[in-house]
Amino acid sequence: MLYHKFNAKPTEFNGRVYPSKTQARYAQELELRKRAGEVLFWLEEVPFELPGGIKYRLDFMEFWADGSVHLVEVKGFDTPMGKLKIQQVEALYPVEIEIVR
């Protein structure tokens, strides 16, 4: 059995295995919002290119019925490297990433 460095428990929802319970719960919330007509669809693990050939993978890019797009990172634990990558994405691209805990 593989162990996550932050003790996250892989969790399945809707046929997909998410790296943590928190992320799976968030996907479940998105599915409910989709059924309610608030969210049209979302993309997962959206890559952003960073300097030095590094990729940052955003957890969720959400497309809402009101025309807005939300970029969401689900975090159970912050790391200095994670914070730095988010700052770099926001500096290089015209986006703001929402952190959900």
Secondary structure, DSSP 8 states (H G I E B T S, - for coil): ----TT----EEETTEEESSHHHHHHHHHHHHHHHTTSEEEEEEEEEEEEGGGEEEEEEEEEEETTS-EEEEEE-SS--HHHHHHHHHHHHHSS--EEEE-
